[in-house]
Amino acid sequence: MDRKLARAGLAALIAACLAPQAAVAAADLPWTVVADVPLPGNTTRFDYASDDPGRHRLFLAHLGQSEVLAFDTRTRKTIGVIGNVRNVHGVLAIPQLDRVYASATGTDEVVAIDETRLTEVARIPVGVHPDGMAYAPGVERLYVSDEIGKTETVIDVRTNRRIATIPLGGEVGNSQYDRASGHIFVNVQTQGRLVEIDPATDHIVRRIRLPGANDNHGLLIEPRSRRAFIACAGNDRLLVLDLRTRRITQTLPVGHDPDVLDFDPRENLLYVASESGTVSMMALQAGRLRMLGTARLAPDAHVVAVDPDTDLAYFPIRDLGGHPILRITEVANKGMR
């Protein structure tokens, strides 16, 4: 995701220019801020987040600190800091393995972390600029987006060794596992395509053209509706792809420079967090999204993680009042959409 750092100054300028007309009062949105919890470290960039609801743990990639933070969502306290994960971008908790994986872009490695002891257990060399990750449980393989390397690295999590490298032909965005098909889907953001990989063979089975895509980086798959949600940073759009027909069914405007997406399965709500600090919330009904609202939640609020058991949403913010914080929001009027 840090391809955006090179244009951070321009993005900040654009966001500032757009703020008067784009910002919406938080009261106009169906959420409330329930807590701002201080986080350790300096006021530097955060990247991905991943939760383990069963253990009430949230893992945060503190890119600027080269650390992974472990946060207890019950006590609302940081319970561990795993250091020496240089320029950490992606983080993925895999509860069934009792493990967390983090992509260290500074060393082009994936770091395996014991979730119980919160200690490093392995380092696996990958491609160039590892970013997002997806886990295919049926074959026990981890798929890593090598953004600049234009490949997908495949890791056998039983041995923590690289077993394949899949050329994708363009700059790689996020990767997601679709439990309905058992396949891995990967954004190729410089081609406006979504690549479908069969983990049984690690072969590409389909390249799906995405009309209207521009820098399609963010990706989330909702398996029940068989929909892929694709965030396009180049034109501030969200594309909805029907995975049965492989056709775009909706295109919606979102905040400037959209990045991370997450979904609340109980409330059927999609969150789209943007580099501009704008968050969009949408309701999924009968396979279609309905926009509930868009507002600037906080500066640099481009990462979101939703707890499926509590419906709370977590946004790591690098600088709020001179300190890094974790902003926690709650949905208002549950079940009323």
C-alpha positions in Angstrom: 0.0 0.0 0.0 2.9 2.4 0.4 3.1 3.2 -3.3 0.9 6.0 -2.1 3.7 7.5 0.1 5.4 8.8 -3.0 2.4 11.0 -3.7 1.5 11.7 0.0 2.2 15.4 -0.3 0.0 15.8 -3.4 -2.7 13.7 -1.8 -2.7 15.8 1.4 -3.0 18.9 -0.7 -5.9 17.6 -2.7 -7.6 16.3 0.5 -7.2 19.8 2.1 -8.7 21.4 -1.0 -11.6 19.1 -1.0 -12.3 19.1 2.7 -14.9 22.0 2.8 -17.2 20.3 0.3 -16.4 16.7 1.1 -16.5 16.6 4.8 -19.8 15.6 6.5 -20.5 15.8 10.2 -20.1 12.5 12.0 -23.6 13.0 13.4 -25.0 12.6 9.9 -23.7 9.1 9.6 -25.0 5.9 11.2 -22.1 5.5 13.7 -20.8 7.0 16.8 -17.2 7.3 18.2 -17.2 5.2 21.4 -13.4 5.5 22.3 -10.1 6.9 21.3 -7.4 4.6 22.7 -3.8 5.7 22.9 -1.3 3.4 21.0 2.4 3.1 21.6 5.1 4.5 19.3 5.5 7.6 17.3 3.1 9.4 15.1 4.0 7.4 12.0 2.0 5.6 9.4 -0.2 2.5 10.1 -1.1 0.0 7.4 -3.3 -3.1 7.4 -5.1 -4.5 10.4 -6.4 -8.0 11.1 -8.5 -9.4 13.9 -9.0 -12.8 15.7 -12.5 -12.4 17.2 -12.3 -15.7 19.2 -9.3 -14.4 21.2 -10.5 -10.8 21.1 -7.2 -9.7 19.5 -6.6 -7.1 16.9 -3.2 -6.9 15.1 -2.0 -3.6 13.7 0.8 -3.0 11.2 2.6 0.1 12.5 4.6 0.7 9.3 6.5 3.7 10.5 7.7 1.9 13.6 8.4 -1.4 11.9 6.3 -3.1 14.5 3.2 -5.3 14.8 0.9 -4.3 17.7 -1.3 -6.8 19.5 -4.4 -5.1 20.9 -6.9 -6.7 23.3 -10.4 -5.6 22.2 -12.0 -6.5 25.6 -9.6 -4.5 27.8 -8.8 -2.0 25.1 -5.1 -2.2 25.8 -2.0 -3.0 23.8 -0.8 -6.4 25.1 2.3 -6.9 22.9 4.6 -5.3 20.4 6.5 -7.4 17.9 9.5 -5.5 16.6 12.0 -5.8 13.8 9.4 -6.2 11.1 10.9 -3.6 8.8 8.4 -1.4 7.0 5.6 -3.7 7.9 2.6 -3.4 5.5 0.3 -6.4 5.5 -0.8 -8.3 8.6 -3.0 -11.4 8.7 -4.2 -13.3 11.7 -4.9 -17.0 11.0 -6.6 -18.3 14.2 -6.6 -22.0 13.2 -2.9 -21.9 12.9 -2.3 -19.8 16.1 -0.2 -17.6 13.9 0.0 -14.1 12.5 1.8 -13.3 9.3 3.3 -9.8 8.5 4.8 -8.6 5.3 8.1 -6.8 5.9 8.7 -4.7 2.8 12.0 -3.3 4.1 13.6 -6.8 3.8 11.2 -8.4 1.3 10.2 -11.0 3.7 7.1 -12.4 5.4 7.4 -12.8 9.2 5.5 -15.6 11.0 4.5 -14.7 14.5 3.2 -17.1 17.3 -0.1 -15.6 18.3 0.0 -17.0 21.8 3.5 -15.9 22.7 3.6 -12.9 20.4 7.1 -13.9 19.2 8.6 -14.3 15.8 8.9 -18.0 14.7 10.1 -17.7 11.0 11.1 -15.5 8.2 10.3 -16.3 4.6 11.9 -14.5 1.6 9.3 -13.4 -0.9 9.3 -11.1 -4.0 9.7 -7.4 -4.3 7.6 -5.2 -2.0 5.3 -7.7 -0.3 2.0 -6.1 0.7 -1.4 -7.8 1.2 -1.9 -11.5 2.0 -4.7 -14.1 1.8 -4.9 -17.6 3.3 -6.3 -20.7 1.5 -7.2 -23.1 4.3 -7.9 -26.2 2.1 -4.3 -26.3 0.9 -2.7 -24.5 3.9 -1.1 -21.9 1.7 -0.5 -18.2 2.1 -0.6 -15.9 -0.9 1.4 -12.7 -0.8 1.0 -9.7 -3.2 4.5 -8.7 -4.4 3.3 -5.3 -5.4 6.3 -4.0 -7.4 7.6 -7.5 -8.2 4.4 -8.1 -10.2 4.0 -11.6 -8.8 2.1 -13.6 -6.2 4.3 -15.6 -3.8 2.9 -18.8 -2.4 4.0 -20.0 1.0 3.4 -23.4 2.5 2.4 -22.6 6.1 3.2 -26.1 7.3 6.9 -25.5 6.6 6.9 -21.7 6.3 8.7 -22.1 2.9 8.0 -20.4 -0.4 6.8 -23.1 -2.9 5.7 -21.0 -5.9 5.9 -17.6 -7.6 3.1 -16.7 -10.0 3.8 -13.9 -12.5 0.8 -11.6 -12.9 2.1 -9.2 -15.5 1.5 -5.9 -13.7 1.7 -4.1 -10.4 -0.2 -6.1 -7.8 -2.8 -4.9 -5.4 -4.6 -6.8 -2.6 -5.3 -10.5 -2.5 -8.4 -12.2 -1.1 -9.6 -15.8 -0.5 -13.1 -16.7 -1.7 -14.4 -19.5 0.4 -17.3 -20.2 -1.9 -15.0 -21.1 -4.9 -11.9 -21.9 -2.9 -10.0 -19.6 -5.2 -7.6 -16.7 -4.6 -8.4 -13.4 -6.3 -5.7 -10.7 -6.8 -5.9 -7.1 -8.1 -3.6 -6.3 -11.0 -3.9 -2.6 -10.5 -1.9 -1.4 -13.6 -4.0 -3.5 -15.9 -7.5 -3.0 -14.5 -8.0 -6.7 -14.0 -8.8 -9.2 -11.3 -6.8 -12.4 -11.5 -8.3 -15.7 -10.3 -5.9 -18.4 -9.0 -6.7 -22.0 -8.3 -4.8 -23.0 -5.1 -4.9 -26.7 -6.1 -2.6 -26.0 -9.0 -1.3 -22.4 -8.3 -2.3 -21.7 -11.9 -4.2 -18.6 -13.1 -7.6 -19.8 -14.3 -9.1 -16.5 -15.3 -8.2 -12.8 -15.9 -11.3 -10.7 -15.3 -11.4 -7.3 -17.0 -12.8 -4.5 -14.7 -14.5 -1.8 -16.8 -14.1 1.6 -15.1 -11.1 0.5 -12.9 -8.3 2.9 -12.3 -5.5 1.7 -9.9 -7.7 -1.1 -8.4 -5.8 -1.8 -5.2 -8.3 -2.5 -2.4 -10.2 -5.8 -2.5 -12.8 -7.6 -0.3 -14.9 -10.6 -1.1 -18.3 -11.2 0.5 -18.9 -15.0 0.0 -22.6 -15.2 0.8 -23.6 -12.7 -1.9 -20.8 -13.8 -4.2 -19.6 -10.2 -4.6 -16.1 -8.7 -4.9 -15.7 -5.1 -3.8 -12.9 -3.4 -5.5 -11.6 0.0 -4.4 -10.0 2.1 -7.2 -7.5 4.7 -5.9 -7.1 6.4 -9.2 -10.6 7.6 -9.7 -12.2 7.3 -6.2 -14.6 4.6 -7.2 -15.9 1.3 -5.7 -16.7 -1.4 -8.2 -19.0 -4.3 -7.4 -18.2 -7.5 -9.2 -20.7 -10.4 -9.4 -18.4 -13.5 -9.1 -20.9 -15.8 -10.7 -21.2 -13.8 -13.9 -17.8 -12.0 -13.7 -19.6 -8.7 -14.5 -19.5 -5.3 -12.8 -23.0 -4.6 -11.4 -22.4 -1.3 -9.6 -20.0 1.6 -9.5 -20.1 4.0 -6.6 -18.2 7.1 -5.6 -16.2 6.9 -2.4 -13.7 9.1 -0.5 -10.5 10.3 -2.2 -7.9 7.6 -2.6 -9.8 4.6 -1.2 -7.6 1.9 0.4 -8.8 -0.7 3.0 -12.2 -2.3 3.1 -14.0 -4.5 5.7 -17.4 -6.0 6.1 -19.7 -6.5 9.1 -21.5 -9.8 8.3 -24.2 -9.4 11.0 -25.2 -5.9 10.0 -24.4 -6.4 6.3 -22.3 -3.2 6.2 -19.4 -2.4 4.0 -16.7 0.1 5.2 -14.4 1.8 2.7 -11.5 3.7 4.4 -9.6 6.3 2.3 -6.2 7.9 2.5 -8.0 11.3 2.7 -9.4 10.2 6.1 -12.9 9.8 4.6 -14.9 6.7 5.4 -17.9 5.5 3.4 -20.5 3.1 4.8 -22.8 1.1 2.7 -25.6 -1.5 3.3 -25.6 -4.7 1.3 -29.2 -5.7 0.4 -30.0 -8.4 -2.1 -26.6 -8.2 -3.7 -26.6 -4.5 -4.1 -25.0 -1.7 -2.1 -26.9 1.3 -0.8 -24.8 4.2 0.4 -25.5 5.2 4.0 -23.0 8.0 4.2 -19.5 9.4 3.7 -17.6 11.5 6.2 -14.0 12.4 7.1 -13.6 10.4 10.3 -10.0 11.4 11.2 -6.8 12.4 9.4 -5.2 9.4 7.5 -8.0 7.0 8.5 -7.3 4.7 5.6 -7.4 1.4 7.6 -10.4 -0.3 9.1 -11.1 -3.6 10.8 -14.5 -4.7 12.0 -15.2 -7.1 14.8 -17.9 -9.4 13.5 -19.1 -10.3 17.1 -19.5 -6.8 18.4 -20.0 -4.8 15.2 -17.3 -2.3 16.4 -15.0 -0.8 13.8 -11.4 0.0 14.5 -9.4 2.7 12.8 -5.7 3.2 13.7 -4.8 6.9 13.3 -1.2 7.9 13.3 -1.6 11.4 14.7 -4.6 12.7 16.7 -3.6 15.4 19.1 0.0 14.6 18.8 -0.3 10.8 19.6 -1.2 7.6 17.7 -4.6 6.4 18.6 -7.1 3.6 17.8 -10.5 5.2 17.1 -13.4 2.8 17.8 -16.8 3.4 16.3 -20.2 1.7 16.8 -23.1 1.4 14.4 -26.2 3.3 15.4 -29.7 1.9 14.9 -28.6 -1.7 14.4 -30.9 -3.8 12.2 -32.8 -0.7 11.0 -31.3 -0.5 7.5 
